[in-house]
Amino acid sequence: YRLAEEGPADIRIGNVASDLGIVTGSGEVTFSLESGSDYLKIDNMTGELSTTERRIDREKLPQCQMIFDENECFLDFEVSVIGPSQSWVDLFEGRVIILDINDNTPTFPSPVLTLTVEENRPVGTLYLLPTATDRDFGRNGIERYELLQEPSGDSVFELQVADTLDGEKQPQLIVKGALDREQRDSYELSLRVRDGGDPARSSQAILRVLITDVNDNSPRFEKSVYEADLAENSSPGTPILQLRATDLDVGVNGQIEYVFGAATESVRRLLRLDETSGWLSVLHRIDREEVNQLRFTVMARDRGQPPKTDKATVVLNIRDENDNVPTIDIRKIGRIPLRDGVASVAEDVLVDTPIALVQVSDRDQGENGVVTCTVVGDVPFQLKPASEGEGEPQNKRKYFLHTSAPLDYEAVRDYNVVIVAVDSGSPSLSSNNSLLVRVGDTNDNPPVFSQAVLEVSFPENNLPGERVATVVATDADSGKNAEITYSLEASPLSSEAPGSIFSIDPDSGDVSVQAVLDREQRDTYEFQVTARDKGVPSLQGSTTVLVRVADRNDNEPRFMQDVFTFYVKENLQPNSPVGMVTVMDFDKGRNAELSLSIQPGDHDQAAGIFSIENDTGTIFSTVSFDREQQTSYTFKVKAVDGGEPPRSATATVSLFVMDENDNAPTVTFPSNSSYTVLPPSSNMRTVVATVVATDADTGLNADLNYSIVGGNPFKLFEIDPTSGVVSLVGKLAPKHYGLHRLVVQVNDSGQPPQSTTALLHVFVNESLSNATVVESQVARSLHTPLAQDIAGDPSYELSKQRLSIVIGVVAGIMTVILLILVVVMARYCRSKGKHGYEAGKKDHEDFFTPQQHDKAKKPKKDKKGKKGKQPLYSSIVTVEASKPNGQRYDSVNEKLSDSPGMGRYRSVNGGPGSPDLARHYKSSSPLPTVQLHPQSPTAGKKHQAVQDLPPANTFVGAGDNISIGSDHCSEYS
């Protein structure tokens, strides 16, 4: 809100409720003024903000005393908005800006202002006038000043108003005409000031200008020169003469005082001048030998401001008496300096060079003033008359002091030359004087360094500005000739300027380094230090500075790689090298002496396995690696330098064990004691079984090839060399009925290759009604040498031969001995009923092949009245060793025989009516006793791996070995 000052009470300022958007009138919302109540009040119901009885004077508010901005003078207040029953309260802050009104009149500091102005001030001279003050500001503040001229209108003053930097107005009085105090000594003017308010306020003051007098007349002496004689030794107070002067001015400008003007100290010491009367008298006794004449000036000065003066010359002549001894005055001559009795003579001056002028005098006159002088002592100097003229006075003679021998500064630096003077009086008076001849040095010696080459060791990683060394040169000369300045220059062997890296103090010779040195970047710096003296001409000498940068342990060891990868063959001999790490340290000396160690990796897999050679970084293994046990090793190699404190670095070593063909394949299926039943009706390419083998090696060493190396004389079976699938590739014939033992060899592709032999038993038959016989044949197969083939029915060929003989005999004698044939056949039938089947005997009713009889003959029915047999080759039964302890198999279609030794089988498609070829292998005789090799497979172990066989893959037992490639079948009876 805005509010003008000086307003009456109850002036409305604004409505807080409406400005806050609060609806009033219901009485539920009330307002309360929390602060600012000195000058403000608020209606509790309507929120109307107004002034109180207290008048607001902007100029008297404390917070507005030094405020000159209209928006900066304000009253802050707080209003609380209160809800019903003060259920809620909101507090708002407000501000009322107090606007200035023109309620103050500008005033001058005094109603009468006095200004003093000198007469004869030049036109344009400016005088500052006192300023008026106005408690208002802005346009209500001071706007202008006015000078009210005299009615005559011929005023010699004018008013000028200037604006100051802070925005104020400064009145100035300017002289516009000539001021003459003798004509008019004062002026009285009126000065008015107005503000910019509406209506404007103004005031005025009397400006009184006083004209002061100026001293413009000088005193005048009666005469310009006063001269008098005075006997020496006159007593103090003796009057000598009076000086008079007049001044046309009056007052202080006409009052005259007398003072010494251009007067020596002796004049002021010997004479006294009365300032008022101008009388000159003796102050101290005067000796003619000291001063034979006093010549000085006296000034007459009025007391005006500034004072004006006049001067007169006074000459006093002193009469002499004889009372002095001879005096010796030694002075300089030519360019050789002489000061305070010391003559500086360069050592290179020529012999007979004048170095000083000796003047001998006597203040007396006549014979008492005739003086003779000579040089005393053994010094290389002598006196020679300065002139031979006859007109020279006897009491004053001059001599030159010459050198009589060469001077050498380095030998003798100072000579005290004593000169004695004797007058001719009686008794004679004498005196002496001495001259100190200081032999001056000439620049005949160059600066010399104590060492031609200065070697300095300075550590790296320095701070810029550090002192490296101090070089010192000496100079046998002195003074400027011995003052040496040092500078850096490039070494003759190097064109590099040292100034970018090193600097030298030209006075002290302190060599400092300006950059940070890094020994790994550069380990030596060579430059020259030149010492020049300040002689003319300057001489110089130089030395070579060799800075060797000393190493600090500021570099960690650095491996050439973060990760080293090595490949090593397994079965490597212990303590063999497996790899080499390369590590370096850019430091030198002890800081670069590295100590290598093996740090355990994950799970401490390298602990105790690896060691490292400190000098070469070669890593050795303490064990022989087995890739099948562990394929890789990861550990860290740590390098620690010998610095203080030591620095270290680590690198990761990954060691991969390369495979060697050190593992033979392992056959996991089938086991040697298992067998597979193959129906004779199986088609070509029927899958008989799949040999499954694994190899613990990898790569080519685990690339397996399968082959049948024995037990396949009829070439009925074939194995896929890659997958191990055994397929039927030949047509099954009656001779093939029975057990086939296939010797399968599994080879890997390693060099040299490893192999394993496994046995695959295939029982060719329609069904498996008597598994015990097959299992016994399989068990017997495990003890049969692998070179002996087991393939099909072993009695088939023998039965076929016997059948041919019988048929031949029957055909030959059928018609003749029919009865014999009947008897034979009857006996044959009786033999079958009595003894059952015999091994090697053929029962035509149970053969696989179609029987050779009359087609019209009907097949014999089963004794139990069942239908004929089901079709042949209708099923394949896979037989494996029985589970131990007679456990029951849970798989579908699996059966467990009542006999603990019986094998189990799984019928694929066949039924219980399948022919039982196993009966052909029944035998009442026990199996031959066979001793197994200790490493031979155990018959009761399920899935026995072939690698458990003897290394030669042969069984040790009864019977002769037969070649694997034999086409003969083995006999089992």
Stockholm file with secondary structure:
# STOCKHOLM 1.0

chainA/1-973         YRLAEEGPADIRIGNVASDLGIVTGSGEVTFSLESGSDYLKIDNMTGELSTTERRIDREKLPQCQMIFDENECFLDFEVSVIGPSQSWVDLFEGRVIILDINDNTPTFPSPVLTLTVEENRPVGTLYLLPTATDRDFGRNGIERYELLQEPSGDSVFELQVADTLDGEKQPQLIVKGALDREQRDSYELSLRVRDGGDPARSSQAILRVLITDVNDNSPRFEKSVYEADLAENSSPGTPILQLRATDLDVGVNGQIEYVFGAATESVRRLLRLDETSGWLSVLHRIDREEVNQLRFTVMARDRGQPPKTDKATVVLNIRDENDNVPTIDIRKIGRIPLRDGVASVAEDVLVDTPIALVQVSDRDQGENGVVTCTVVGDVPFQLKPASEGEGEPQNKRKYFLHTSAPLDYEAVRDYNVVIVAVDSGSPSLSSNNSLLVRVGDTNDNPPVFSQAVLEVSFPENNLPGERVATVVATDADSGKNAEITYSLEASPLSSEAPGSIFSIDPDSGDVSVQAVLDREQRDTYEFQVTARDKGVPSLQGSTTVLVRVADRNDNEPRFMQDVFTFYVKENLQPNSPVGMVTVMDFDKGRNAELSLSIQPGDHDQAAGIFSIENDTGTIFSTVSFDREQQTSYTFKVKAVDGGEPPRSATATVSLFVMDENDNAPTVTFPSNSSYTVLPPSSNMRTVVATVVATDADTGLNADLNYSIVGGNPFKLFEIDPTSGVVSLVGKLAPKHYGLHRLVVQVNDSGQPPQSTTALLHVFVNESLSNATVVESQVARSLHTPLAQDIAGDPSYELSKQRLSIVIGVVAGIMTVILLILVVVMARYCRSKGKHGYEAGKKDHEDFFTPQQHDKAKKPKKDKKGKKGKQPLYSSIVTVEASKPNGQRYDSVNEKLSDSPGMGRYRSVNGGPGSPDLARHYKSSSPLPTVQLHPQSPTAGKKHQAVQDLPPANTFVGAGDNISIGSDHCSEYS
#=GR chainA/1-973 SS CEEETTCCTTCEEEEHHHHHTCCCSSSSSEEEEEECTTTEEECTTTCEEEECSSCCCGGGCGGGTTCCSGGGCEEEEEEEEECGGGSCEEEEEEEEEEECCSCCCCBCSCSEEEEEEETTCCTTCEEECCCCBCSSCGGGSEEEEEEECCTTCCCSEEEEEEECTTSCEEEEEEECSCCCTTTCCEEEEEEEEEESCSSCCEEEEEEEEEEECCCCCCCEESCSEEEEEEETTCCTTCEEEECCEECSCCGGGGCEEEEECSCCHHHHHHEEECTTTCEEEESSCCCTTTCSEEEEEEEEEECSSSCCEEEEEEEEEEECCSCCCCEEEEECBTTBCEETTEEEEETTCCTTCEEEEEEEECSSCGGGGCEEEEEESSCSEEEEESCCCTTSCTTEEEEEEEECSCCCTTTCCEEEEEEEEEESCSSCCEEEEEEEEEEECCSCSCCEESCSEEEEEEESSCCTTCEEEECCEECSSCGGGGCEEEEEEECTTCCCCGGGTEEECTTTCEEEECSCCCTTTCSEEEEEEEEEESSSSCCEEEEEEEEEEECCSCCCCEESCSEEEEEEETTCCTTEEEEECCEECSSCGGGGCEEEEEECCGGGTTTTTEEECTTTCEEEESSCCCTTTCSEEEEEEEEEESSSSCCEEEEEEEEEEECCSCCCCEEEESCTTCEEEECTTCCTTCEEEECEEECSSCGGGGCCEEEEEESCTTCCEEECTTTCEEEECSCCCGGGCEEEEEEEEEECCCSSCCEEEEEEEEEESSCCSCHHHHHHHHHHHHTSCTTSCCBSCTTHHHHHHHHHHHHHHHHHHTTTCHHHHHHHHHHHHHHHHHHCCCTTCCCGGGCSSCCCSCTTSCCCCCTTSCCCCCCSSCCCCEEECCCGGGCCCCSTTEECCSSTTCCEEECSSCCTTSCCGGGGGCCSSCCCCCCCCTTSCCTTSTTCCGGGSCTTSCCCSSSCCCCTTCCCCCCCC
#=GC SS_cons         CEEETTCCTTCEEEEHHHHHTCCCSSSSSEEEEEECTTTEEECTTTCEEEECSSCCCGGGCGGGTTCCSGGGCEEEEEEEEECGGGSCEEEEEEEEEEECCSCCCCBCSCSEEEEEEETTCCTTCEEECCCCBCSSCGGGSEEEEEEECCTTCCCSEEEEEEECTTSCEEEEEEECSCCCTTTCCEEEEEEEEEESCSSCCEEEEEEEEEEECCCCCCCEESCSEEEEEEETTCCTTCEEEECCEECSCCGGGGCEEEEECSCCHHHHHHEEECTTTCEEEESSCCCTTTCSEEEEEEEEEECSSSCCEEEEEEEEEEECCSCCCCEEEEECBTTBCEETTEEEEETTCCTTCEEEEEEEECSSCGGGGCEEEEEESSCSEEEEESCCCTTSCTTEEEEEEEECSCCCTTTCCEEEEEEEEEESCSSCCEEEEEEEEEEECCSCSCCEESCSEEEEEEESSCCTTCEEEECCEECSSCGGGGCEEEEEEECTTCCCCGGGTEEECTTTCEEEECSCCCTTTCSEEEEEEEEEESSSSCCEEEEEEEEEEECCSCCCCEESCSEEEEEEETTCCTTEEEEECCEECSSCGGGGCEEEEEECCGGGTTTTTEEECTTTCEEEESSCCCTTTCSEEEEEEEEEESSSSCCEEEEEEEEEEECCSCCCCEEEESCTTCEEEECTTCCTTCEEEECEEECSSCGGGGCCEEEEEESCTTCCEEECTTTCEEEECSCCCGGGCEEEEEEEEEECCCSSCCEEEEEEEEEESSCCSCHHHHHHHHHHHHTSCTTSCCBSCTTHHHHHHHHHHHHHHHHHHTTTCHHHHHHHHHHHHHHHHHHCCCTTCCCGGGCSSCCCSCTTSCCCCCTTSCCCCCCSSCCCCEEECCCGGGCCCCSTTEECCSSTTCCEEECSSCCTTSCCGGGGGCCSSCCCCCCCCTTSCCTTSTTCCGGGSCTTSCCCSSSCCCCTTCCCCCCCC
//
